[in-house]
């Protein structure tokens, strides 16, 4: 029954994605697919944060930093020019293996840069490595101490991307090449490919949802829920709390870095605003709106709020709206909007939207 409901949710998501695209195309509103594609990539960060906060019970105010690490690393590697070192034996081997790509710039000068796939792998591994190094000491903290530590990490990353010259400073990195997929398909900023980009983004989200749903229903997921419910009791029952908290951080960091990589290639660049503290607060607010232990709710909230934000609905009050949303949800719906009676009928019709219970609420 659980597996049936899980796969029904993924199928329903994909059907909704197709229906939205058909509606946008038939009504000559294809421009709506661009903010929806960007919302999908931001939703990857939210889903990872939902696992970390809702299931492992660890607060993070620095997840925009992992997004920026992924995006900036991929952008820097794919736009750098290593042609001056092309004759080095090691680089020659990497070129033969396809890790490095030869090309020409607008001045018809030869260039040598890292292949987007290799850059993506390096970016995600870097984010995971930082999460492992950072997670050891900070995950020993609890409550507001943990929140402040992750906030400090986010501020450090933002300072680095602003200060390091090769990362573009306040201007960021532009002219990031497309991310090749298969045949002639690629993730890029070309408006003529907005439909294919839209489907690629949501297929990635659906795959991430399936992965995370299986994770939280596994032994590791049950251990995380036990830690969230009562960490001391879980440790007394033999759960290695430090290891599982670190695993949750690593998974969420990897998803955030992947989102940063794909968003950067989709937009053709990245700026320091992606590493801002308000970005991290937005992610936390979205998880709170959808429900701390509700992946479907977090995904729904991520799509709606990010779409409205990208469409300019909130105008100059964008950051203020997300702050107000976070305060309001914490006061009136601390378990998320999908737990309110207003959505009870919807949850009865679509059972996969029912949030999983933590050990404390079971």
C-alpha positions as CSV (number, residue, x, y, z in Angstrom):
1,X,0.0,0.0,0.0
2,X,2.8,2.4,0.9
3,X,4.7,1.7,-2.3
4,X,1.5,2.1,-4.4
5,X,0.8,5.5,-2.8
6,X,4.4,6.5,-3.3
7,X,4.4,5.8,-7.0
8,X,1.0,7.2,-7.5
9,X,2.3,10.5,-6.1
10,X,5.2,10.5,-8.6
11,X,2.9,9.7,-11.5
12,X,0.4,12.4,-10.4
13,X,3.3,14.9,-10.3
14,X,4.4,14.0,-13.9
15,X,0.8,14.2,-15.2
16,X,0.4,17.6,-13.6
17,X,3.7,18.7,-15.2
18,X,2.4,17.6,-18.6
19,X,-1.0,19.2,-18.1
20,X,0.6,22.6,-17.2
21,X,2.8,22.5,-20.2
22,X,-0.1,21.7,-22.5
23,X,-2.2,24.5,-21.0
24,X,0.7,27.0,-21.4
25,X,1.3,26.1,-25.0
26,X,-2.4,26.0,-26.0
27,X,-3.1,29.4,-24.5
28,X,0.1,31.0,-26.0
29,X,1.6,31.5,-22.5
30,X,4.8,29.6,-23.0
31,X,6.6,32.2,-21.0
32,X,5.2,30.7,-17.9
33,X,7.4,27.7,-18.3
34,X,10.5,29.7,-17.5
35,X,9.6,30.6,-13.9
36,X,8.2,27.1,-13.4
37,X,11.5,25.6,-14.6
38,X,13.5,27.8,-12.1
39,X,11.0,26.9,-9.4
40,X,11.7,23.2,-10.0
41,X,15.4,23.7,-9.4
42,X,14.8,25.7,-6.3
43,X,12.4,22.9,-5.1
44,X,15.4,20.5,-5.1
45,X,17.0,22.6,-2.3
46,X,13.7,22.7,-0.4
47,X,13.3,18.9,-0.7
48,X,16.8,18.3,0.7
49,X,16.2,20.8,3.5
50,X,12.9,19.1,4.3
51,X,14.7,15.8,4.9
52,X,17.3,17.5,7.1
53,X,14.8,19.6,9.2
54,X,11.6,17.6,9.1
55,X,13.0,14.1,9.4
56,X,16.4,14.4,11.0
57,X,15.4,17.4,13.1
58,X,18.4,19.6,12.3
59,X,17.9,23.3,11.6
60,X,19.9,24.9,8.7
61,X,20.0,28.6,7.8
62,X,22.9,28.1,5.4
63,X,21.6,26.0,2.6
64,X,21.9,28.8,0.0
65,X,25.6,28.3,0.5
66,X,25.6,24.7,-0.8
67,X,23.5,26.0,-3.8
68,X,26.1,28.6,-4.4
69,X,29.0,26.2,-4.0
70,X,27.5,23.9,-6.7
71,X,26.7,26.8,-9.1
72,X,29.9,28.8,-8.7
73,X,32.2,25.7,-8.9
74,X,30.5,24.5,-12.1
75,X,30.5,28.0,-13.6
76,X,34.2,28.6,-12.8
77,X,35.3,25.3,-14.2
78,X,33.4,25.5,-17.4
79,X,34.3,29.1,-18.2
80,X,38.0,29.0,-17.2
81,X,40.7,28.8,-20.0
82,X,43.4,26.3,-19.4
83,X,44.8,26.5,-23.0
84,X,48.1,28.0,-21.6
85,X,48.7,24.6,-19.9
86,X,47.4,22.4,-22.7
87,X,50.8,20.8,-23.2
88,X,51.0,19.6,-19.7
89,X,50.9,15.7,-19.7
90,X,48.1,15.5,-17.1
91,X,45.9,18.0,-19.0
92,X,46.6,16.2,-22.3
93,X,45.3,13.0,-20.8
94,X,42.2,14.7,-19.4
95,X,41.6,16.1,-22.9
96,X,41.8,12.7,-24.5
97,X,39.4,11.3,-21.9
98,X,36.9,14.1,-22.6
99,X,37.2,15.7,-19.2
100,X,38.5,18.9,-20.8
101,X,36.9,20.5,-23.9
102,X,38.7,22.4,-26.6
103,X,37.0,25.3,-28.3
104,X,37.2,28.9,-29.5
105,X,36.1,32.2,-27.9
106,X,34.5,35.1,-29.7
107,X,38.0,36.3,-30.7
108,X,38.7,32.9,-32.4
109,X,41.3,32.1,-29.7
110,X,41.6,28.5,-28.6
111,X,40.2,27.7,-25.2
112,X,40.4,24.6,-22.9
113,X,37.8,24.2,-20.2
114,X,36.3,21.5,-18.0
115,X,33.4,19.5,-19.5
116,X,30.1,20.5,-17.8
117,X,29.5,16.9,-16.6
118,X,32.9,16.7,-15.0
119,X,32.4,20.1,-13.5
120,X,29.0,19.0,-12.1
121,X,30.6,16.0,-10.4
122,X,33.4,18.1,-9.0
123,X,30.9,20.7,-7.7
124,X,28.7,18.1,-6.0
125,X,31.7,16.3,-4.5
126,X,33.0,19.6,-3.2
127,X,29.7,20.4,-1.5
128,X,29.5,16.9,0.0
129,X,33.1,17.2,1.3
130,X,32.4,20.5,2.9
131,X,29.2,19.1,4.4
132,X,31.2,16.2,5.9
133,X,33.9,18.5,7.3
134,X,31.3,21.0,8.6
135,X,28.8,18.5,9.8
136,X,31.1,16.8,12.3
137,X,31.4,19.8,14.7
138,X,28.2,21.8,14.1
139,X,25.8,18.8,14.3
140,X,26.9,18.4,17.9
141,X,25.0,21.7,18.5
142,X,21.3,21.9,19.1
143,X,18.6,24.5,18.8
144,X,19.5,28.1,18.1
145,X,23.2,27.2,18.5
146,X,23.0,25.0,15.4
147,X,21.0,27.6,13.5
148,X,23.6,30.3,14.3
149,X,26.4,28.0,13.2
150,X,24.8,27.3,9.8
151,X,24.0,31.0,9.4
152,X,27.7,31.8,10.0
153,X,28.7,29.2,7.3
154,X,26.3,30.8,4.8
155,X,27.8,34.3,5.6
156,X,31.3,33.0,5.0
157,X,30.4,31.5,1.6
158,X,28.8,34.8,0.5
159,X,31.9,36.7,1.6
160,X,34.1,34.4,-0.4
161,X,32.1,34.6,-3.6
162,X,32.2,38.4,-3.3
163,X,35.9,38.6,-2.5
164,X,37.5,36.1,-4.8
165,X,38.3,37.7,-8.2
166,X,37.9,34.6,-10.3
167,X,34.4,34.2,-9.1
168,X,33.4,37.6,-10.6
169,X,32.8,39.5,-7.3
170,X,29.5,41.4,-7.3
171,X,29.0,40.7,-11.0
172,X,29.1,36.9,-10.6
173,X,30.0,34.6,-13.5
174,X,28.4,34.9,-16.9
175,X,28.6,33.1,-20.3
176,X,28.3,29.7,-18.7
177,X,27.9,27.1,-21.5
178,X,24.9,24.8,-21.9
179,X,24.8,21.5,-20.0
180,X,24.7,18.7,-22.6
181,X,22.3,15.8,-21.9
182,X,21.8,13.5,-24.9
183,X,21.6,13.9,-28.7
184,X,20.9,17.6,-29.3
185,X,19.2,18.3,-25.9
186,X,20.9,20.5,-23.3
187,X,20.1,22.7,-20.4
188,X,20.5,26.2,-21.6
189,X,19.1,29.7,-21.6
190,X,17.8,29.5,-25.2
191,X,14.1,30.4,-25.2
192,X,13.5,28.1,-28.1
193,X,14.3,25.2,-25.8
194,X,12.1,26.2,-22.9
195,X,9.8,23.2,-23.2
196,X,12.6,20.7,-23.2
197,X,14.3,22.5,-20.3
198,X,10.9,22.5,-18.4
199,X,10.6,18.7,-18.8
200,X,14.2,18.0,-17.8
201,X,13.9,20.1,-14.7
202,X,10.7,18.3,-13.5
203,X,12.0,14.9,-14.4
204,X,15.0,15.6,-12.1
205,X,12.6,16.8,-9.4
206,X,10.5,13.6,-9.8
207,X,13.6,11.4,-9.5
208,X,14.7,13.3,-6.4
209,X,11.2,12.8,-4.9
210,X,11.3,9.1,-5.6
211,X,14.8,8.8,-4.1
212,X,13.8,10.7,-0.9
213,X,10.5,8.9,-0.5
214,X,12.4,5.6,-0.6
215,X,15.0,7.0,1.8
216,X,12.6,8.1,4.5
217,X,10.8,4.7,4.3
218,X,14.1,2.8,4.7
219,X,16.0,1.9,7.9
220,X,18.0,5.2,7.6
221,X,14.8,7.1,7.3
222,X,13.3,5.5,10.4
223,X,16.5,6.3,12.3
224,X,16.2,9.9,11.3
225,X,12.6,10.1,12.4
226,X,13.7,8.5,15.7
227,X,16.3,11.2,16.2
228,X,13.8,13.9,15.4
229,X,11.4,12.5,17.9
230,X,13.8,11.9,20.8
231,X,17.5,11.9,20.1
232,X,18.5,10.6,23.5
233,X,16.1,7.8,23.3
234,X,17.2,6.9,19.8
235,X,20.8,6.8,21.0
236,X,19.8,4.6,23.9
237,X,18.3,2.2,21.5
238,X,21.5,1.9,19.5
239,X,21.0,4.4,16.8
240,X,24.2,6.2,15.8
241,X,22.8,9.7,15.9
242,X,25.9,11.4,14.7
243,X,26.2,9.3,11.6
244,X,22.6,9.6,10.6
245,X,22.5,13.4,11.2
246,X,25.6,13.7,9.0
247,X,24.0,11.5,6.3
248,X,21.0,13.8,6.2
249,X,23.2,16.9,5.9
250,X,25.2,15.3,3.1
251,X,22.0,14.3,1.1
252,X,20.6,17.8,1.5
253,X,23.9,19.4,0.5
254,X,24.2,17.2,-2.6
255,X,20.7,18.1,-3.8
256,X,21.3,21.8,-3.1
257,X,24.6,21.6,-5.1
258,X,22.9,19.8,-7.9
259,X,20.2,22.5,-8.1
260,X,22.9,25.1,-8.1
261,X,24.7,23.4,-11.0
262,X,21.6,23.0,-13.2
263,X,20.2,26.4,-12.4
264,X,23.6,28.0,-13.3
265,X,23.7,26.3,-16.7
266,X,20.0,27.0,-17.3
267,X,20.4,30.8,-16.6
268,X,23.9,30.9,-18.2
269,X,25.4,32.5,-15.1
270,X,25.2,32.9,-11.4
271,X,25.5,35.9,-9.0
272,X,26.2,36.4,-5.3
273,X,22.5,36.9,-4.5
274,X,22.2,33.1,-4.7
275,X,24.4,32.8,-1.6
276,X,22.5,35.4,0.4
277,X,21.2,34.8,3.9
278,X,17.6,35.7,2.7
279,X,17.8,32.9,0.2
280,X,18.4,30.4,3.1
281,X,15.6,32.0,5.1
282,X,13.3,31.5,2.1
283,X,14.1,27.8,1.9
284,X,13.3,27.4,5.6
285,X,10.0,29.4,5.2
286,X,9.0,27.2,2.3
287,X,9.7,24.0,4.2
288,X,7.7,25.4,7.1
289,X,4.7,26.2,4.9
290,X,4.6,22.7,3.3
291,X,5.2,20.9,6.6
292,X,8.5,19.9,8.2
293,X,8.0,16.2,7.6
294,X,6.0,16.4,4.4
295,X,7.9,16.1,1.1
296,X,4.8,16.6,-1.1
297,X,3.8,19.6,0.9
298,X,7.3,21.1,0.7
299,X,7.3,20.6,-3.0
300,X,3.9,22.2,-3.5
301,X,4.9,25.2,-1.3
302,X,8.2,25.5,-3.2
303,X,6.5,25.7,-6.6
304,X,3.8,28.1,-5.5
305,X,5.9,30.6,-3.5
306,X,8.9,30.5,-5.9
307,X,6.7,30.9,-8.9
308,X,5.0,33.9,-7.4
309,X,8.3,35.4,-6.4
310,X,9.9,34.9,-9.8
311,X,6.8,36.4,-11.5
312,X,7.3,39.6,-9.4
313,X,4.0,39.2,-7.6
314,X,5.5,40.6,-4.3
315,X,7.5,43.3,-6.0
316,X,10.0,45.1,-3.7
317,X,8.4,43.4,-0.7
318,X,9.6,40.0,-1.8
319,X,11.9,39.3,1.2
320,X,9.4,40.8,3.6
321,X,6.7,38.5,2.4
322,X,8.8,35.4,2.9
323,X,9.7,36.6,6.4
324,X,6.0,37.3,7.2
325,X,5.1,33.8,5.8
326,X,7.6,32.2,8.1
327,X,6.3,34.0,11.2
328,X,2.7,33.4,10.3
329,X,3.2,29.7,9.7
330,X,5.2,29.2,13.0
331,X,2.3,30.9,14.9
332,X,-0.8,29.5,13.2
333,X,0.3,26.3,11.5
334,X,3.6,25.0,13.0
335,X,3.0,21.6,11.4
336,X,2.5,23.1,7.9
337,X,-0.6,24.2,6.0
338,X,-1.4,20.7,4.8
339,X,-2.2,19.7,8.4
340,X,-4.9,22.3,8.6
341,X,-8.5,21.3,8.4
342,X,-8.8,23.4,5.3
343,X,-6.8,20.7,3.4
344,X,-8.4,17.6,5.0
345,X,-10.6,16.9,2.0
346,X,-7.7,17.3,-0.4
347,X,-5.7,14.8,1.7
348,X,-8.5,12.3,1.6
349,X,-8.7,12.6,-2.2
350,X,-4.9,12.5,-2.7
351,X,-3.7,10.2,0.1
352,X,0.0,10.6,-0.9
353,X,-0.2,14.2,0.4
354,X,-0.6,12.9,3.9
355,X,2.5,13.9,5.9
356,X,4.5,11.0,7.4
357,X,4.4,10.9,11.2
358,X,7.5,11.3,13.2
359,X,8.3,9.1,16.1
360,X,7.1,11.8,18.5
361,X,3.7,12.2,16.9
362,X,3.1,8.5,16.2
